[in-house]
Structures are given as C-alpha cells and as structure tokens.
Amino acid sequence: MSRDDSAPQLIADCMLGRLAKWLRLLGYDTAFLNDASDHELARIARAERRILLTRDRALAARRGLDTLLIHSEQLDEQLEQVQDALGLPPVPSLSRCSVCNVALDDLSPAEAADRVPPYIRRTHSEFRHCPSCHRVYWSGSHVEAMDEQLEDLDWP
C-alpha cells in the first residue's frame, strides 16, 4: 500500500492513546509513544512533519509545531474534531496496525489458517496482517461495533 504524500501524518501525546488506536484503525497514520516527553514529541513532530494531537494547551502553543488541540475527553467528540479538522482518512479502515501503526498487508486464507481461531477460519475469507508485529486482522464483530459507533457520528 503506497503512502499518500498529501495525507496528514499524526502523532498523539500520552493523553490520547485510545484516540490514536481508533485513528489507526480508521486509516490515519498516527504515531503514539506513551512515555515520550513533551520535548521528544515536539522533536518527532517537527522531524517527521507530523501534526501533534494533544490536550495540553502549553504543548499545543509551542512555536514551530503543527498542532491540533483536542478539546474533549470523549472519544466520539475527539474523532469528530479530527475529521472536521483534517478530513476523512486517506485510506480505508483496517489498513494500519492498531498497535504499531504499520500499513497492513493482505493475507490469504491459507496463510491465515494457523494464525486465527477455527471459527474465524471457517467464517471469514479476507485477512490482513501487520508485517512488523505479525498481528492478524479480519472484519469481525469488533468492526461492526466500530461501524455502528461511527454511524452515530455521521462518519461517511
């Protein structure tokens, strides 16, 4: 999967771990380092030209940073704010690893056979996997629940 150079790359501070996971699942390139200092986050954001997502007003006000100050503590409102500010994700859902942010690769049912539970092997035919951490993804009930939550947000 090629990267869209016009797509925003994001980095989330330690207060936004849940948002970072959701953004990855939705297709946004979102770095997240739970234990990074403000200085380290700012350095990475500048070096990698990432938009820094933060709830910290002082961090958001630093010069030379492209930031989005996240106002709400509620995930649905956070997602809505990101969508309003940055637009839709550049690639479809389930295109990035929710844990390590790497683009997922397709995995054939035969390749997934010994890596998923028997019921999933019998009931699904499309799989993706992370080439970095080797997690396997499929469109299961968790994706349906995610889609329902996004429908409530009027997410396209």
N, C-alpha and C positions, 0 to 999 in steps of 0.2 A: 504494500500500500504506500503510495507516494504521499509526501507531506505537501500540503497546500501552503506555499510560502506566504500567502496573504492571510492565512488563518492565524488568529491570535494564539500565542503561547502564553500560558498562565503559570503562576507559582502562588501557592496558598500558604499563609502563615499557620502556625500551630493551632490557632483557634478555629480553623476551618477544615479540619480533616475529613469530616463527613461530607462537606460540600465538595472537596477535592475528589473524593471517591465517586460521587454522583457525576461530577463533570467529566471524569474519565470514562465512566460507563456511557455517557451521552455522546462522547466523541471529541471532547476538548482535550488538547494536550495540556495536562495540568501537573506540574511538579509539586511535590509535597515532602518536606523534610520536617518531621515532628519536633526534632530537637535543635533546629538551626536558630542561631541568634538573629536579632533584627539586622545586625551588620552583615551577617552571612546571607540572609535573604535578599538584602539590598544589593549585595555584590553579585549574586547569581542572577537576579532580575536584570541588572544592568548588562552583565556579560552575555547573557543569553537572549536579551531583548524580550523578556517576559513581562507581562502585566502582573503586578503584585496584588493579589486579593488579600485584604486584611480587614480586621475590625478595629485595629489600633490606629487612632487618629494621628498620633505622633509619627508613626511609621508611614502612614499614607501621605503625610505632609512633607516627607523628605524630598529635597531637591534632586532632580535628575532621575526620578523614578516615574514610570508609568504605573499608576495605581488605580484600583477600584476599591473604595471604602465600602465594605459590606455593612449595611445598616441593621439588619435584622439578625436575631438569633435563631429564627425559624427557617428550616431548610427550604420549604416551598417558596418563601419570600426571597431567600438568597438566590435560588435558581432563577426566579423571575427577574431579579435585579441583574444577574449576569446576562440573561437572554436579552433584556431590554438594552443593556449597555453594549454588548458585544455581538448580538445577533445569534442566529442558530449555529449549532456546532458545524464544523467544516466537513465532517464525515459522519456516517450513520452510527447509531447506537451499537454497542458491543464491538467497537473497533479498536479499543485500547484496553490494556490490562488495568483493572481497578486497583491493583496493588502497586505495580511498578511503573505504570504509565507507558509501557512499550506498545507499539502497534501490534495488534493480533494478526496471526496468520490463519488461513483456512486449514482445517484438519479433516481428513477423510474419515468416514465412519469406521473403516478398517483400522486406521491409525489411532482412533479414539477408543476402540473396543476394550482394551485392557486398562484404560485410564478413567473410565466412567462407570457408575453403578449399572448393574444388569438392566434394571428397569429403564434407565435413560438410554442405554444402548438399543433397547427394543423399541422405544417410542420416539426417538429423535434421529434425524439424518444429517443435520447441519451442526458442525462443531468448529470452534476456533480455539487457538491456544496461544499462550504467550511464549515467544522464543527465549525469553530471559528467565522467568521463574517457572515456566512449564505448566502453569495452571490451564485447565481446560474450561471453556465456556460453551454454553448452549442456551437456547431460548426456552427457559422453563418457567415455572410459576413465579419465580422472583422477577422475571422480566415482565410478566403480565401485571404483577402488583406495581412495578415501577411505571408501566404504561398507564395504569389507572390513576396513579398519583399525578403523572404528567398531564393527563387529560383534565384533571381538576385545575391545573394551572393554565389551561388552553395552550399547551405546548404543541406545536404543529407536528 
